[in-house]
Structures are given as C-alpha cells and as structure tokens.
Amino acid sequence: SKEKDSQLKTQKEMMLKQVLSSDARLRLNNVRMVKPDLADLVENYILNLSVQGKITGQISDEHLKQILLSVQQPKRDFKFNRV
C-alpha cells in the first residue's frame, strides 16, 4: 500500500539521519540526483549494516565515499574463458 511505503520511507530516512553525518547525507542526496539507483543501493547497504549493529557512531563523508566506490566496483566473480 502507498501508506506503508511512505511509512517505510520515513523510517528509512530517520535511520539514515542517525547513522550519516550531515556531510555524508549531503553527498548521498547529491548522488541521488545523478544516480538514484546507486543512492538506493548505498542506502540499503547502510541500513543493513545498521540493522546488524555493525555501525558504531556515524558514517563520515570519507567513509561514505569509500562505500560509494566499493558499491560501484565491478564484481570480479566471473572468469573470462579465452578460447
């Protein structure tokens, strides 16, 4: 339902406010304007960490930059088979 979606969104935003420094939040908002998919990925990643209790204190802008980089890394799982 729409109501549940907006409720979840509000919850998400409140959690993110708690775990992101103001600089990091600003950066995430800027990312969202250019790459909304990437912003969602990073948000979900951060929320998962938060739920698992892996975040102590706040995520700094510097830390967020590292998360953005690591999320964008191409996965190295596949092998190229040269014939």
Secondary structure as GFF3:
##gff-version 3
##sequence-region A 1 83
A	DSSP	alpha_helix	2	19	.	.	.	ID=ss1
A	DSSP	alpha_helix	22	34	.	.	.	ID=ss2
A	DSSP	alpha_helix	36	51	.	.	.	ID=ss3
A	DSSP	alpha_helix	61	72	.	.	.	ID=ss4
###
